[in-house]
Amino acid sequence: MKPRVAFFDFASCEGCQLQVINLEEDLLALAHAVDIVSFREAMSEHSEPYDVAFVEGSITRKSDEDRLRKIRENAGTVVALGACAAIGGVNALKNLGDLDAVRREVYGSSAHLFETYATRPAGAVIKVDYCIPGCPIDAEEFLSVVKALLMGLKPEIPSYPVCVECKLDENPCLFDHDGFCLGPVTRAGCGAVCPKNRRGCLGCRGPVDDPAVQAEMEVLTQHGLSLEDALGKFQIFGGCLEVLQCQPER
């Protein structure tokens, strides 16, 4: 029997699932290799259990936890799909302020009707086996992860910084052109797409496992910037990393 694969979404724009759909011909090849049993973006059918569950989106309501735990119970492997599921993503910006004030700002006089709590990634609620970082994910990286899982191998997600990819592509360093970039401490795997297009990395893939903080500080100091400047940028996608201890709740 072909492995059964399911896709689920929580608080997100669902752009990472759209990246999967955009695979087009490669998606057709994937559909021949696996049995997709749940994928709201592409089909109406749904069945359980599943061998691999891809979860997009962060957890922003207490009531979401039971649904996520049920997904974990029905799945052999759970993969966090994208920045929201992996590190909290832009949804975690609300963690930096008063949650009641944030809710009133969004919902106005109807705020009391909407449940919310501090945003957290999927891994803060359940055990996540693997993460595919990014906002959105890189479609080719998604394919490589799926291929590894089908072969019973551990998916290889880069643990070196974006700067490595920049140097391999001979991109000019944005710091040398009065720019700002979190590339020295952000996980590679995106092909340095933002610096390649003269936009500084904002850390959507999260920090590398062992970030060279001292090297980043030296670069910042050399260009008249501070640690606060870097942390402020990192909060765009990593507000959860700053405010919440995102560990699985057992």
VENJONOR-V514216 format. One record per pair of residues at least 4 apart in sequence whose C-alpha atoms are under 7 Angstrom apart, sorted by the first residue. I is the first residue (numbers start at 1). J is the second residue. D is the distance in Angstrom with one decimal. If there is no record, write none. Layout:
i->{I:I}
j->{J:J}
d->{D:D}
This chain:
i->{2:2:2:3:3:3:4:4:4:4:4:4:4:5:5:5:5:5:5:5:5:6:6:6:6:6:6:6:6:7:7:7:7:7:8:8:8:8:9:9:9:9:10:10:10:10:11:11:11:11:12:12:12:12:14:14:15:15:16:16:16:16:16:17:18:19:19:19:20:21:23:23:24:25:26:27:28:29:30:31:31:37:37:37:38:38:38:39:40:48:49:49:50:50:50:51:51:51:52:52:52:52:53:53:53:53:54:54:54:54:55:55:55:55:56:56:56:56:56:57:57:58:58:58:58:58:58:58:59:59:59:59:59:60:60:60:60:60:61:61:61:62:64:65:65:66:67:68:69:69:70:71:72:72:77:78:78:78:79:79:79:79:80:80:80:80:80:80:80:81:81:81:81:81:82:82:82:82:82:82:82:83:83:83:83:83:83:83:83:84:84:84:84:85:85:86:86:86:86:87:87:87:87:87:88:88:88:88:88:88:88:89:89:90:90:91:92:92:92:92:93:93:93:94:94:95:95:95:95:95:95:96:98:99:100:101:102:103:103:104:104:104:107:119:120:120:120:121:122:123:123:123:123:123:124:124:124:124:125:125:126:126:127:132:133:133:134:134:134:135:138:138:139:140:141:142:143:144:145:145:146:147:148:148:148:148:149:149:149:158:158:158:159:159:159:159:160:160:160:161:161:161:161:161:161:161:162:162:162:162:162:162:162:163:163:163:164:165:165:165:165:166:166:166:167:171:174:174:174:174:174:175:175:179:180:181:181:181:182:182:182:182:182:183:184:185:185:185:185:185:186:186:186:186:186:187:187:187:187:192:193:194:194:194:194:195:195:195:202:202:203:203:203:204:206:207:212:213:214:215:216:217:217:218:219:220:220:220:221:221:225:226:227:228:229:230:231:234:235:238:239:240:241:241}
j->{33:34:35:34:35:51:34:35:36:37:50:51:52:34:35:36:37:50:51:52:53:36:37:38:39:50:52:53:54:38:39:53:54:55:39:54:55:56:14:55:56:57:56:57:58:59:57:58:59:60:56:57:58:84:18:56:19:136:20:81:82:136:137:21:22:23:137:139:139:27:27:139:28:29:30:31:32:33:34:35:36:45:46:47:45:46:47:43:44:74:74:75:74:75:76:75:76:77:75:76:77:78:75:77:78:79:78:79:80:81:79:80:81:85:80:81:82:84:85:84:85:84:85:88:119:120:121:122:64:119:120:121:122:116:117:118:119:120:115:116:117:117:68:69:125:70:71:72:73:126:74:75:78:126:129:128:129:130:128:129:130:131:85:86:122:128:130:131:132:85:86:131:132:133:86:132:133:134:135:136:137:87:88:89:133:134:135:204:205:88:89:90:121:121:122:121:122:131:133:121:206:238:240:241:92:119:120:121:237:238:240:237:238:236:237:119:119:120:239:240:235:236:239:99:102:99:118:119:239:240:243:239:102:103:104:105:106:107:111:108:109:111:111:240:124:240:246:246:126:127:128:246:247:248:246:247:248:249:248:249:248:249:248:137:137:205:138:204:205:204:142:190:143:144:145:146:147:148:149:155:150:151:152:153:154:155:153:154:155:187:188:189:187:188:208:209:187:188:208:183:184:185:186:187:188:208:166:183:184:186:187:188:192:167:183:184:168:169:188:191:192:170:171:192:171:196:178:179:180:181:200:179:180:200:200:200:201:202:186:200:201:202:203:201:216:207:208:211:212:213:203:205:206:207:208:205:206:207:208:196:197:198:199:200:201:199:200:201:233:234:207:234:237:237:238:211:216:217:218:219:220:221:227:222:223:224:225:226:225:226:229:230:231:232:233:234:235:238:239:242:243:244:245:246}
d->{6.6:5.1:5.8:5.1:5.9:5.9:6.0:4.7:5.9:6.3:4.7:5.1:6.5:6.7:6.0:4.8:6.0:5.6:6.0:4.9:5.9:5.8:5.5:4.5:6.0:6.4:6.4:4.8:6.2:5.8:4.9:5.8:4.8:6.0:6.8:6.2:4.9:6.1:6.9:5.8:4.6:5.5:6.2:4.4:5.9:6.4:4.6:5.2:6.3:6.7:6.9:4.5:6.7:6.7:6.4:7.0:6.3:6.0:6.7:6.8:6.1:5.0:5.5:6.5:6.1:6.7:7.0:5.8:6.2:6.7:5.2:6.8:6.6:6.4:6.1:6.1:6.5:6.6:6.2:6.4:6.7:6.9:5.4:5.6:6.2:4.6:6.5:5.6:6.0:6.9:5.0:6.4:6.2:5.1:7.0:5.2:4.7:6.2:5.7:5.9:4.7:5.9:5.9:6.2:4.8:6.2:6.0:4.8:6.0:6.0:6.2:5.1:5.4:6.7:6.2:4.7:6.3:6.8:5.3:4.7:4.6:4.8:4.7:5.4:6.5:5.8:4.8:6.2:6.4:5.7:5.3:6.0:6.4:5.7:5.6:6.2:4.6:6.7:6.1:4.7:5.5:6.8:6.3:6.1:6.7:6.2:6.4:6.4:6.2:6.4:6.3:6.1:6.7:7.0:6.2:5.4:5.4:6.8:6.1:5.9:4.8:5.4:5.1:5.4:6.8:6.6:6.3:4.6:6.1:5.9:6.8:6.2:5.2:6.6:6.0:5.6:4.5:5.0:5.9:6.1:5.3:5.5:6.3:4.9:5.1:5.0:5.6:6.1:6.3:4.3:3.9:6.9:6.3:4.7:5.2:5.5:6.6:5.9:6.2:5.2:6.8:6.3:6.6:6.9:5.4:6.4:5.1:4.5:7.0:6.5:5.5:4.3:6.0:5.7:4.8:6.5:5.1:7.0:5.0:5.3:6.8:6.5:5.4:6.7:6.6:7.0:5.5:6.5:6.6:7.0:6.8:6.8:6.2:6.1:6.3:6.1:6.3:5.9:5.6:4.6:6.9:5.2:4.8:6.8:6.1:6.1:6.6:7.0:6.3:5.6:5.3:6.9:6.4:5.4:4.8:4.5:4.0:6.0:4.8:5.1:5.3:6.7:6.1:6.7:6.1:4.8:7.0:5.2:4.4:5.7:6.3:6.3:6.4:6.3:6.2:6.3:6.1:6.2:6.3:5.0:6.2:6.3:6.2:4.9:6.2:5.4:5.6:6.7:6.8:6.6:5.7:5.9:5.9:6.9:5.4:6.1:5.9:5.9:6.2:6.1:5.6:5.7:5.2:4.8:4.9:6.3:6.4:4.7:6.4:5.9:5.9:4.2:5.9:6.2:5.2:5.5:6.2:6.2:7.0:6.0:5.8:5.9:5.1:5.9:6.1:6.2:6.5:4.8:6.3:6.7:6.8:4.9:5.7:6.8:5.4:4.2:4.8:6.7:6.0:7.0:5.1:5.7:5.9:5.5:6.0:5.6:6.0:5.0:6.2:7.0:5.4:6.4:5.7:4.4:5.4:5.6:6.0:5.4:4.5:5.9:6.4:6.4:4.9:6.0:5.8:4.8:5.3:6.3:6.1:6.3:6.9:5.9:6.7:5.5:6.9:6.5:6.3:6.1:6.2:6.3:6.1:6.0:6.7:6.0:6.4:6.2:4.7:5.9:5.5:6.4:6.5:6.8:6.2:6.0:6.5:6.2:6.2:5.5:4.3:6.6:6.2:5.2:6.8:6.9}
